[in-house]
């Protein structure tokens, strides 16, 4: 019998659902949004329905995952199929972090502080833009629920964690 994966327990941890999609950054500049892949490719046209939902008049960089929900969970194969067909109506963007906002580099702020700013901004928007919620403390219940629902898993992060340094070529300044 193999080892059972365990999530960190105790205070100081947050846990989020792990999505099965494309990780992207969304660069918002006063109502215009640009969507970049991890490799810096501009996929704004491929995800134009999501880009057009970012009507914020700020300068902000969001990190998150573009997904398609199929049969109650995110499904990468369905996302790829929709991309191949040029369909966007099922695509959603789950925002799980914020890197910059109106000239301020937020990467040095604690995770929970960034999540607070993120939630305020995402709450101003409508689907297909969604906030990736989290559970604080012991992630075991979330892990068990994710396993029962056949999700990808969970991601556990230190609540006070700063965002890892990002190479300058990976982040386009919005200011």
N, C-alpha and C positions, 0 to 999 in steps of 0.2 A: 504494500500500500504506500502511495506517495505522500509527501508532506502536504498538508493543507495550508494554502497561503493565508497569512494573517495580516490584518491592517494594524497600524500603530494604535495603541490605546492610550487613554489618559488625556489630560488637558494639554492644550498647546497644539493640537492637531485639527485640521479640517479635512473632510473627505468629500469627493465629488464623483459623479458617474463618469466613467471613461467612455467617450463617444467614438463611434466607428465611422469616421469621415475624413475630410481634408482639413488639416490645421492651417489656418490663415491668419493674417493680420489685416485689419480694416483701418485704413488711414482716412480719417474724416477731416476735411478742410472747409469749414463754413458751409455745410450742406452738400458738398460733393465728396463722394466716397470712392476710394480705390482699394481693390482687394488684391493682396499679394500672397503667394504661396510661401512655404518655408524656404524654397530655393529662390525667392525673389521674382517669380514670374507673375506678371500682371494678369489676373483672371477676372477682372472686373466685368468683362463682357459675358463670361461663362456664368457669373453669379450676379447679373445685372439686377434681378428682382431684389436680391438682398442689399446690394449697393444702394438702390433707390430708396430703401426703407430708412437709411441713415440721414434724416433730415435735420440733424443737430447743427446749430450755428457755431459750434466750437471747433477747435483743432485738437483732435484726439486720435490716439492709436489704441485699438482694441485687439486682443488676442482671443481666438476661439476656434470653433470647429463648425464647418459646413457639413450638414448631414441630411439624410432622407430617413424618415421613420417609416418602417414597413413592418406590419404585424406587431406593433407595440414596442419596437426597439429600433435603434439606429442600424442601418444596413448599408455597408459600403458597396456591395454589388449593385444594389438598387440605385445608389448615388451615381455610380459609374454608368449604369444603363441610362439614367436620366440625362447625364452629361452627354453621352453619345448621341442621344436623340434631340439634344438641345432643349429639353424640358426643364423648367425651373419651379413649377407650381408646388412641388412637394419639398423643396429645399428649405432648410431652416439654418439659422446661425445661432449657435449657443456661445455666448460671450462668457469666458471664464477669467479674463484678466484685462487690466488696462495698464498701458505702458507710459503714455504721455497724455497730458490734458492741459490745453491752453498755455503752452510754454513750460509746464512743469514736468520734469522727469520723475515719474512715480515709481520707477523700478527699485529705488532705494527704500521705499516705504514698506512696512510690514504687509504681508498677504491680506490679512483681514481689513486693514485700512484701505488697500486698493479695491478689495471686493465691495466695500461700502460705497466708494465713489462710483465704481462700475454699476452697482445696482441702481443708484440714483439716476444715472444717465440712461441705462437700458429701460428703466420704468417709464421713461418719456417716449419710448418707441413702441411700435406695434409689431406683431409677427409679420414677417418671418424672423425677426430679431428677438431672441429670448435670453434671459439671464440664467447662467448655469449655477443653480443653488448648491449649497454645501451643507454638510452636517458637521458640527463641532464635537470634539471629544473622541469617544470610542467608535471606530468605523466598522466594527464587527457586524452590527445589524444591517448597515448599508451594503456591506460586502455580501452578506447572506441573501439579502433581497435581490441584489444584482445577479447573483448566481442563479437564484430561482427563476428570474425573468430572462435568463440567458443573455445578459448584457455582456459587453466586453470585459467589464470589471470596474474597479474604482481607482481613483488617483488620490493618494494621501499626501498632504503638504503640511509643513510646519506653519502654524498660524502667524508666526512672527517672521517668516522667511521673506527675504528680499528677493527680487527677481534676479536670476542669473544674468551676468553681463552678456550683452548681445553684441556681436561684431557690428561695427558701424555700417558695413555694407548690408546687414540684415534689417536695419531700421532706417527708414526714410524719415528725415525730419519733416514735420508738418509746419514748423514755425518759420 
